Amino acid sequence: MQNRLNEIIKTTVEGLGFELWGYEYRPHTESALLRIFIEKEQGITVDDCAQVSRQIGAVLDVENIIPVAYILEVSSPGMDRVLFTLKQYQNYIGDIVKIRTRTPIKERRNFKGVLKKVDESTVTLNIDNQEFSIPFETIDRARLVLD
């Protein structure tokens, strides 16, 4: 299901002329949340979000791949954007990032610090002059922090 959902979202967003920044799918027993972030060079408008929402909603209704009632949200990534890919992390080296991990690292799951480096599998933050290397696959959610 996840591969098909990814394919539908990516194809639809790009077909409408936008870049897919990323998406979050949070399934629950009786409902689900699908939050999609889109981008384009000129910026995103409310009409852009509505257009993508209508199109993806129609495709999802026809495909019927989400087995429960769901909420669909479409927006721009915003200034405090969620980070989804290692390439996105690389673009923000030197900025402050907040990361939550799925499992504890050094007895903690929440990190907030300056993004120092990114390699093929690890994100490194500087927090109070101490470096924390966080395996990419353990990251549950990460976002930029506005100064």
N, C-alpha and C positions, 0 to 999 in steps of 0.2 A: 504494500500500500504506500509506504513512504517514497519509494522510487517513482511511482505513478503520480503521487501528489507533487513531488519535486518537478517532474516533467511538465505537468499541467501548469504549474505556477510560472516556471521559467519560460515556457513557450508562449503563454498568454501575455505575460508582462513584456517580453522582448518583442512579440508580434505587434503590440500597441505602441512600440517605439520608446519604451522606458528601459532602464537598467534595473535588474533585480539586485537590490543591496543584500537582501536576506529575508528569511521568514522564521517565525516560531510557530510550532504546532504543539499545543498542549491538550492532549486528549484526557478526558475524564470518563467516568462510568456512564453518566447520562447526558453529557454535553462535551463540547470541545471549543477551543479558541484557536483561530488561525489568524495570526498577525503578520502582514506582509509589508515590507519596506521597499519603496521604489525610489528611483532617482533619475534625474536627467540634468544635463548641463545648465539649462536655464532655470532650474529649480522646479519644485512640485507644487501644483495648485490643488485646491479642494476638488475642482472639476476633474483633474487627472486621477485623483484617488477614487472618485465616484465612478469614473469610466473603467478603471481596472477592477474595482469591486463588482460592478455589474457583470463584466465579462467573466471574471473568475467564478463568481457566484453561479452564473448560468452554466458554465462548463462543469462545475462541481455537482450541480443539481442533476445534470444529464448523466455524468459518470457515476454518481452515487458512491464515491469511495470513502466518504466520511460517514461511518455507520450510525452516528448519533446527531442530534441537533447541534449546530455549531454557530459561533459568532465569528464573523469575518470582519477584520479591521485592515484597512489599507492606509498607509501614511508615508511621509518622507522619513528618512532616518533621523532628521533633526540635528541639532548641535551636539547633544549628548548621545550620539548614536551608539546603537548596539553594534558590537563587532562580531562578525561571523567567520571570517576566513583569515588565514595567516597573512595573506597579502594586505588585507585591511589593517591588521595590526602593524605591519611594516610601515604603512603610510602615516602612522601616528606615534612613531618613536620620538620620545622626548615629551610627550603629553601625559597627563594624569589619567589613569585607567582604574576602574573598579571591576574586580573579577570575583565571581562566586564559583567555587568548584563543586563537583558532585561528591567528591570524597575529600577528607581532610589531608592537608599537606602541612607538615610540622605543626600538627594539632590545631589547624585552623582551616576554615573554608572561605573566609572573606578577606580579600586583599585590596588595598587601595594605595597606589604609588605611581612613580614615574616609569613609563615603559622604556626600558633600556635597550633590549635587543630581542630579536625574533629569529629563530632558526627553523628548520624543517619540521620540528616537533615540539618546540618549547618556546614559551613566552617568559621573559625575565623582567621583573619589576624591581625597582629600588624603593624600599620602604624604610624611612628613618635610617639611611646609610647602610642598610642591610639588603642584600640581593636575595630574591626569591625566584627560583626557576619553577615554572608551572607547566607541566605537560599539557599540550593543547587538547588532547582527548579527555582530560579531566575537567575542562572548563564547561560549566553549565551555562553561564551568562557573563558577558563582559560589555562594559560601555565606557565611553569617554566621560570624564568629569570636567565640567566647565569651571574655569578659574574664577 
